[in-house]
């Protein structure tokens, strides 16, 4: 079956003081009348939440207006809600790295407000983001944290959503018994609090699980129950998805009459929403149902409607699948020219593993087309046919030889260019190695001598206190300079480009400085294990890390420092969080080397975000493309 709207549904939503089902028009009317107070923040939050899936950019705009006002008012709960809504909008746009940054900011304000329900939702949304990034370990950890906050808030709604997300994660891992267990827990909780909309979504999920297990009768039972509840709620958005899902189940059961009945409903509901993706998916499904029955003439109009929408949305798998069915349907109706055209389109989007199969099908379609066009001529000129075959064979040999020659020529050019690059690289590495050796042998030994001699001079009996103080400073400065020189040698030394070496150095530095102040240190540097970094990137990451740790130890008055790293969309993310006294955000541009840190991040092509809440610590977040 083509990939259509049968995705596993997890509906997460943030909490707001304004009602969940408030009419958007009435909210906008109230917004015009609102003053600059917390009620306006709540209205902006509610509007942002309502439009985040239908118009994510507008949701981001309303959310930013909301947190700008709530910050002025000192309304931390509202600020957290706005950041959380914006994160959901970015998630819908597929910008998952930005999503994580906004969720983390929402968490800081929710911690400050001691809003345990919102903290539970924030950790839950982050778990869902990690699920989309296929990082199931982090997703499960955040779900565990979310359930602890749900228990603190004694909130069954959040508990239900966490269980639903657990079910989704286990579904993605094909652990269907665990997925069923958590989904059933979620349904019980949703029914308990009367949230039938979410209960229906979980019932639909169970239908999808049993469909994967090929238990189609159970899948049908749960999916129909989901549709019944959703229809009673007049929830058109989910009806479009759920009717598409049950149509797919009936298709797999070969009950084509019911499959057509429900896919027509999916088409109507998608049209009411003006949702191009769901419309095209339902059209393609209907075409597939007819194609499977070899009713090619009936299939063509629906497949033809779907194709340009998939191309507009750049849905590569759907373009290829739909083009496959169009090729089959046109061939089935005798239009081999069109069939050949769509087979070529399908081939363009097909992966290398299936290329051989498509080449054979295209060749067959092309031959069939030529035979059909010149059938009479071939019958009259049998000898010419043999000549044409021979010419075609010779032409193919010539093409293969030409392509082989071109490939060899390009390979030779590539090898020559690559060899030149390697030479330049070797020269650069030799120079770096020489500089590192000279610094270590010449300057390092001199500094070591100064350090040792100053210590020896300090220990002499005939040295007065003033001289001893000066000697101690000389010794201390020499030691500090030796450490800095060691860092410089490490940064430029060839062969140390592996980030594991960077992680070891970061860990050693952080443990040394934190242990001297009895500060608890939590290090998460696993993301650095398989990352290749150039010299500038290593330098920037290490120096920003050192500055952030130094600032936390010296100025934050903290008893705990957390360091985490992750890879998101080819971006290395590093976060240094202390739990100290924090400071006002207006002071970010001043002192403690913050300007230097931002400058280093910019030099490495990255971005540095520093956020602090008085009384709740400071977070330094670095993102660098790798």
C-alpha positions in Angstrom: 0.0 0.0 0.0 1.2 3.5 -0.7 2.3 5.6 2.2 -0.7 7.8 2.9 -2.4 9.2 5.9 -2.1 6.1 8.1 0.6 7.6 10.3 0.6 6.8 14.1 -1.1 9.7 15.7 0.2 11.4 18.8 -1.7 14.6 19.6 0.3 16.7 22.1 -1.0 20.1 23.2 0.2 22.7 25.8 -2.1 23.9 28.6 -3.6 27.4 28.6 -5.9 29.3 30.9 -8.2 30.0 27.9 -10.5 27.1 26.9 -9.2 24.5 24.5 -12.2 24.7 22.1 -12.6 28.5 22.2 -13.7 29.9 18.8 -10.8 31.5 17.0 -12.9 34.5 15.8 -14.2 35.2 19.3 -10.6 35.0 20.7 -9.4 37.5 18.1 -12.3 39.8 19.0 -11.4 39.6 22.7 -7.7 40.2 21.8 -8.6 43.6 20.2 -10.3 44.7 23.4 -7.7 43.4 25.9 -5.3 45.6 27.8 -1.6 45.1 28.5 -2.2 42.5 31.2 -2.0 38.7 31.8 -5.4 38.2 30.2 -3.9 39.4 26.9 -1.0 36.9 27.4 -3.6 34.1 27.9 -5.4 35.1 24.8 -2.3 35.3 22.7 -1.3 31.8 24.1 -4.7 30.4 23.2 -4.6 31.8 19.6 -1.1 30.6 19.1 -2.1 27.1 20.3 -5.2 27.0 18.0 -3.4 28.0 14.8 0.0 26.2 15.3 -1.0 23.3 13.0 -3.0 25.2 10.4 -0.7 28.2 10.2 2.6 27.6 12.1 4.1 31.0 11.1 1.2 32.9 12.6 1.4 30.8 15.7 5.0 31.7 16.1 4.1 35.4 15.7 1.4 35.3 18.3 3.6 33.3 20.6 6.4 35.9 20.4 4.0 38.7 21.1 2.8 36.8 24.1 6.2 36.1 25.7 7.3 39.7 25.0 4.4 41.0 27.0 4.6 38.3 29.7 8.2 39.1 30.3 7.4 42.7 30.9 4.7 41.7 33.3 6.9 39.1 35.1 4.3 36.5 34.2 6.6 33.4 34.1 3.7 30.9 33.6 2.5 32.8 30.5 6.1 33.0 29.2 6.6 29.3 29.5 3.2 28.6 27.7 4.2 30.9 24.8 7.6 29.3 24.3 6.0 25.9 24.4 3.4 26.8 21.7 6.2 28.2 19.5 8.2 25.0 19.9 5.2 23.0 18.7 4.8 25.2 15.6 8.5 24.8 14.7 8.1 21.0 15.2 5.2 21.0 12.7 7.5 22.9 10.2 10.2 20.2 10.7 12.7 22.5 12.3 13.5 20.2 15.2 16.7 21.8 16.4 14.9 25.1 16.9 12.1 23.1 18.5 14.5 21.8 21.2 15.8 25.3 21.9 12.3 26.7 22.5 11.3 23.7 24.7 14.4 24.2 26.8 13.6 27.9 27.3 10.0 27.0 28.2 11.3 24.6 30.8 13.4 27.3 32.5 10.4 29.6 32.9 8.1 26.8 34.0 10.7 25.8 36.7 10.7 29.4 37.8 6.9 29.5 38.0 6.9 26.0 39.7 4.3 25.1 37.0 4.5 21.3 37.3 1.8 20.6 34.7 3.5 22.7 32.1 6.9 21.1 33.0 5.3 17.7 32.4 4.0 18.8 29.0 7.4 20.4 28.1 9.3 17.2 28.9 6.6 15.3 27.0 6.9 17.5 23.9 10.7 17.1 24.0 10.3 13.3 24.3 8.1 13.5 21.1 10.8 15.6 19.4 13.5 13.0 20.2 11.1 10.3 18.9 10.9 12.1 15.6 14.8 12.3 15.6 14.8 8.5 16.2 16.6 9.1 19.6 14.4 6.7 21.5 16.7 6.5 24.5 16.4 10.3 25.2 12.7 10.1 24.4 12.1 7.5 27.1 14.1 9.4 29.6 12.1 12.5 29.1 8.8 10.5 29.3 10.0 9.3 32.8 10.6 12.9 33.8 7.3 14.0 32.4 5.4 11.3 34.4 7.1 12.4 37.7 5.9 16.0 37.1 2.4 14.7 36.3 2.4 12.9 39.6 3.6 16.1 41.3 0.8 18.1 39.7 -1.6 15.1 40.3 -2.8 15.6 36.7 -4.4 12.7 34.9 -4.4 14.6 31.6 -0.6 14.7 31.5 -0.4 11.1 32.8 -2.6 10.1 29.9 -0.5 11.9 27.3 2.7 10.4 28.7 1.3 6.9 28.4 0.2 7.7 24.9 3.7 8.9 24.0 5.2 5.7 25.5 2.9 3.8 23.3 4.0 5.8 20.2 7.7 5.2 21.0 7.3 1.5 21.5 5.3 1.4 18.2 8.2 3.0 16.4 10.5 0.3 17.8 8.0 -2.4 16.7 7.5 -3.5 20.3 3.8 -3.9 19.9 2.8 -5.6 23.2 4.3 -2.7 25.2 2.7 -0.2 22.8 -0.7 -1.8 23.4 -0.2 -1.8 27.2 0.6 1.9 27.4 -2.1 2.8 24.9 -4.7 1.0 27.0 -3.5 2.9 30.1 -3.9 6.2 28.2 -7.5 5.3 27.2 -8.5 4.6 30.8 -7.1 8.0 32.0 -8.7 9.9 29.1 -12.1 8.4 29.7 -11.7 9.1 33.4 -11.2 12.9 32.8 -13.7 13.0 29.9 -11.3 13.8 27.2 -12.9 11.7 24.5 -11.1 13.5 21.6 -7.8 12.1 22.9 -9.3 8.8 23.8 -10.4 8.5 20.2 -6.9 9.2 18.9 -5.5 6.4 21.1 -8.2 4.0 19.8 -7.1 4.9 16.3 -3.5 4.2 17.3 -4.6 0.7 18.6 -6.2 0.1 15.3 -2.9 0.8 13.6 -1.0 -1.5 16.0 -3.3 -4.4 15.3 -3.1 -3.6 11.5 0.7 -4.1 11.8 0.1 -7.4 13.6 -2.2 -8.4 10.8 -5.1 -8.8 13.2 -7.5 -7.0 11.0 -10.7 -7.7 12.8 -9.4 -6.1 16.0 -7.9 -3.3 14.0 -11.3 -2.6 12.4 -13.1 -2.7 15.9 -10.8 -0.1 17.4 -10.7 2.2 14.3 -14.5 2.2 14.0 -14.8 3.0 17.7 -12.4 6.0 17.2 -14.5 7.2 14.2 -17.8 6.9 16.2 -16.5 9.0 19.0 -14.8 11.6 16.7 -18.0 11.9 14.6 -20.0 12.6 17.8 -17.5 15.4 18.6 -17.7 16.9 15.0 -13.9 16.8 15.0 -13.3 17.1 11.2 -9.5 17.2 11.5 -9.2 13.8 13.0 -12.1 12.3 11.0 -10.2 12.9 7.8 -7.2 10.9 9.2 -9.3 8.2 10.9 -11.5 7.5 7.9 -8.4 7.2 5.8 -6.9 4.7 8.3 -10.0 2.5 8.3 -10.1 2.6 4.5 -6.6 1.2 4.5 -7.6 -1.6 6.9 -10.6 -2.6 4.7 -8.2 -2.5 1.7 -5.9 -5.0 3.3 -8.9 -7.2 4.1 -9.9 -7.0 0.4 -13.3 -5.5 1.4 -13.0 -3.0 -1.5 -16.6 -1.7 -1.2 -16.1 -0.5 2.4 -12.6 0.8 1.6 -14.1 3.0 -1.2 -16.9 4.1 1.2 -14.5 5.3 3.9 -11.9 6.8 1.5 -14.7 9.0 0.0 -15.4 10.2 3.5 -11.7 11.0 4.0 -11.7 13.0 0.7 -14.7 15.0 1.8 -13.3 15.8 5.3 -9.9 16.8 3.8 -11.7 19.1 1.4 -13.6 20.8 4.2 -10.2 21.5 5.9 -8.6 22.5 2.6 -5.7 20.2 3.6 -3.9 19.4 0.3 -1.7 16.6 1.8 -4.7 14.7 3.2 -6.7 15.2 0.0 -3.9 14.0 -2.2 -3.3 11.0 0.1 -6.9 10.0 0.0 -7.1 10.4 -3.8 -4.0 8.2 -4.2 -5.5 5.6 -1.9 -8.7 5.5 -3.9 -6.7 5.1 -7.1 -4.8 2.3 -5.5 -8.0 0.5 -4.4 -9.1 0.5 -8.1 -5.7 -0.4 -9.4 -5.5 -3.4 -7.1 -8.8 -4.6 -8.7 -7.3 -3.8 -12.2 -10.0 -1.2 -12.7 -7.5 1.1 -14.4 -9.9 3.5 -16.0 -11.6 4.2 -12.7 -8.2 4.6 -11.0 -6.7 7.2 -13.4 -8.7 10.3 -12.5 -7.9 9.9 -8.8 -4.2 9.2 -9.3 -4.0 12.1 -11.7 -5.4 14.5 -9.1 -2.9 13.3 -6.5 0.3 13.5 -8.6 0.7 17.3 -8.9 -0.1 17.9 -5.2 2.6 15.4 -4.2 5.1 17.1 -6.5 4.2 20.5 -5.1 4.7 19.2 -1.6 8.0 17.5 -2.6 6.8 14.2 -1.1 9.3 12.0 -2.8 8.0 8.5 -1.7 4.4 9.5 -2.6 5.5 10.9 -6.0 7.2 7.6 -6.8 4.4 5.3 -5.5 1.7 7.3 -7.2 3.7 7.4 -10.5 4.0 3.7 -10.3 0.3 3.3 -10.2 -0.2 5.8 -13.0 2.2 3.9 -15.1 0.4 0.6 -14.4 -3.0 2.1 -15.0 -2.1 3.8 -18.3 -0.5 0.6 -19.5 -3.6 -1.3 -18.4 -5.8 1.0 -20.6 -3.4 0.6 -23.6 -1.8 4.1 -23.4 1.8 2.9 -23.4 3.2 6.4 -24.1 1.8 7.8 -20.9 2.7 4.6 -19.0 6.3 5.0 -20.2 6.3 8.6 -19.1 5.2 7.9 -15.6 7.5 4.9 -15.3 10.4 7.2 -16.2 9.2 9.6 -13.5 8.9 6.8 -10.9 12.5 5.7 -11.8 13.8 9.2 -11.1 12.5 9.0 -7.5 13.3 5.3 -6.9 16.3 4.2 -4.9 19.3 2.4 -6.2 18.2 -1.0 -4.7 15.2 -1.1 -7.1 17.0 0.5 -10.1 17.4 -2.9 -11.9 13.8 -3.7 -11.7 12.7 -0.3 -13.0 15.1 -0.5 -15.9 13.6 -3.8 -17.0 10.1 -2.5 -16.7 10.9 0.7 -18.6 12.6 -1.3 -21.3 9.6 -3.5 -21.6 7.2 -0.6 -21.6 9.3 1.2 -24.2 9.5 -1.9 -26.5 5.7 -2.4 -26.1 5.1 1.2 -27.0 7.3 1.0 -30.2 5.6 -2.3 -31.1 2.2 -0.8 -30.7 3.0 2.3 -32.7 4.6 0.3 -35.6 2.7 -3.0 -35.5 1.6 -3.0 -39.1 5.0 -1.9 -40.4 6.7 -4.7 -38.4 4.3 -7.3 -39.8 5.1 -6.2 -43.4 8.9 -5.8 -42.9 10.1 -8.7 -40.8 13.6 -8.5 -42.2 13.8 -4.8 -41.3 12.9 -5.8 -37.7 16.0 -8.0 -37.5 18.1 -5.2 -38.9 16.7 -2.7 -36.3 17.4 -5.2 -33.5 21.0 -5.5 -34.6 21.4 -1.7 -34.9 19.9 -1.3 -31.4 22.4 -3.8 -30.0 25.3 -2.0 -31.6 24.0 1.3 -30.4 23.7 0.0 -26.8 27.3 -1.3 -27.0 28.5 2.1 -28.3 26.6 3.9 -25.5 28.0 1.5 -22.8 31.5 2.0 -24.2 31.1 5.8 -24.3 29.7 5.9 -20.7 32.6 3.7 -19.5 35.1 5.9 -21.2 33.5 9.1 -19.7 33.5 7.5 -16.2 37.2 6.5 -16.5 38.0 10.1 -17.6 36.1 11.6 -14.8 37.7 9.2 -12.3 41.2 10.2 -13.6 40.4 13.9 -13.1 39.1 13.3 -9.7 42.1 11.3 -8.7 44.4 14.0 -9.9 42.5 16.7 -8.0 42.4 14.6 -4.9 46.1 13.8 -5.0 46.8 17.6 -5.1 44.6 18.2 -2.2 46.3 15.4 -0.2 49.7 17.0 -0.9 48.5 20.4 0.4 47.0 18.7 3.4 50.2 16.9 4.2 52.2 20.2 4.0 49.7 21.8 6.4 49.9 18.9 8.8 53.7 18.9 8.7 53.7 22.7 9.5 51.2 22.3 12.3 53.3 19.4 13.7 56.5 21.4 13.6 54.9 24.4 15.3 53.4 22.2 18.0 56.8 20.5 18.6 58.7 23.8 18.7 56.2 25.3 21.2 56.3 22.2 23.4 60.1 21.7 23.3 61.4 25.2 23.3 58.8 27.4 25.1 57.5 24.6 27.2 60.9 23.7 28.7 61.7 27.4 29.3 58.4 27.9 31.2 59.0 24.7 33.2 62.4 25.9 34.2 61.0 29.3 35.3 58.3 27.5 37.3 60.8 25.2 39.0 63.5 27.9 39.7 60.9 30.3 41.2 59.7 27.5 43.5 63.2 26.7 44.5 63.9 30.4 45.1 60.8 30.7 47.3 62.0 27.9 49.5 65.3 29.6 50.3 65.7 30.9 53.9 67.3 34.3 52.9 64.3 35.4 50.8 62.1 38.0 52.5 58.3 38.0 52.3 58.1 40.6 49.5 60.5 38.6 47.3 58.7 35.3 48.2 55.3 36.9 47.1 56.8 38.0 43.8 58.4 34.5 43.3 55.0 32.8 44.0 53.3 35.0 41.4 56.1 34.2 38.9 55.6 30.5 39.6 51.8 30.8 39.4 51.9 32.8 36.1 54.4 30.3 34.6 52.2 27.4 35.5 49.1 29.1 34.1 51.0 30.0 30.9 52.2 26.3 30.6 48.6 25.2 30.9 47.4 27.7 28.2 50.4 26.7 25.9 49.4 23.0 26.4 45.9 23.9 25.2 47.3 25.7 22.1 49.6 22.8 21.3 46.6 20.4 21.6 44.4 22.6 19.4 46.9 22.7 16.4 48.4 19.3 16.8 47.7 17.0 13.8 46.0 13.7 14.4 43.9 15.1 17.2 40.8 15.9 15.2 38.7 13.2 16.8 36.1 14.7 19.1 36.7 11.9 21.6 40.0 13.6 22.4 38.1 16.9 22.9 35.6 15.1 25.2 38.4 13.7 27.3 40.1 17.1 27.7 36.7 18.8 28.5 36.0 16.1 31.1 39.4 16.4 32.7 39.2 20.2 32.9 35.6 20.3 34.3 36.3 17.6 36.9 39.4 19.3 38.1 37.8 22.7 38.6 34.5 21.4 40.0 36.1 19.0 42.5 38.2 21.9 43.9 34.9 23.7 44.8 32.9 20.6 45.8 30.4 21.2 42.9 28.4 18.3 41.6 29.1 17.7 37.9 26.9 15.9 35.4 28.6 15.4 32.0 26.9 14.1 28.8 29.5 14.2 26.1 28.4 11.1 24.2 27.4 13.1 21.1 31.1 14.0 20.6 32.2 10.3 20.1 31.8 10.1 16.3 32.1 13.8 15.2 34.9 15.1 13.0 35.9 18.6 13.9 38.5 21.0 12.3 41.0 23.0 14.3 38.8 26.1 14.6 35.8 24.2 15.7 37.7 22.3 18.4 39.3 25.5 19.6 35.9 27.4 19.8 34.0 24.5 21.5 36.8 24.0 24.1 37.3 27.7 24.9 33.6 28.4 25.1 33.2 25.3 27.3 36.1 26.4 29.6 34.7 30.0 29.8 31.2 28.7 30.7 32.4 26.3 33.3 34.8 29.0 34.8 31.9 31.5 35.0 29.6 29.0 36.6 32.2 28.0 39.2 33.4 31.6 40.0 30.2 33.7 39.8 27.1 31.5 39.9 27.3 30.3 43.5 26.0 26.9 42.3 26.3 23.4 43.8 25.6 21.6 40.5 26.6 22.0 36.8 25.0 19.9 34.0 26.6 19.6 30.6 24.9 17.9 27.6 25.6 17.4 23.9 23.5 16.2 21.0 23.5 16.0 17.2 20.4 17.4 15.4 20.2 17.9 11.7 24.0 18.0 11.3 24.2 20.6 14.1 26.3 19.9 17.2 24.4 21.3 20.2 26.1 21.8 23.6 24.4 23.1 26.7 26.0 24.1 30.0 23.5 24.6 32.8 24.2 25.8 36.3 21.7 26.0 39.2 23.1 29.1 40.8 21.9 32.6 41.4 21.5 33.6 37.8 21.3 37.3 36.6 19.0 39.6 34.7 19.0 39.0 30.9 19.7 42.7 30.3 23.2 42.1 31.6 24.0 39.4 29.0 26.2 41.7 26.9 28.5 42.6 29.8 31.3 40.9 31.7 32.5 37.4 32.3 33.9 37.0 28.8 30.4 36.6 27.3 31.3 38.8 24.3 34.4 36.6 23.6 32.2 33.5 23.8 29.8 34.8 21.2 32.6 36.0 19.0 34.2 32.5 19.1 30.9 30.8 18.2 30.4 33.2 15.3 34.0 32.5 14.1 33.2 28.8 14.0 30.0 29.4 12.0 27.8 28.7 15.0 25.4 30.4 17.3 25.5 31.0 21.1 22.4 31.6 23.2 22.8 32.7 26.9 19.7 32.7 29.0 19.5 33.4 32.8 16.7 33.6 35.3 17.6 35.2 38.7 17.4 32.5 41.3 17.2 29.7 38.7 20.7 29.6 37.2 22.1 30.2 33.8 22.1 28.2 30.5 24.8 28.6 27.8 23.6 26.9 24.6 26.0 26.5 21.6 25.1 25.2 18.1 27.8 24.6 15.5 27.3 23.0 12.0 29.5 19.9 11.5 
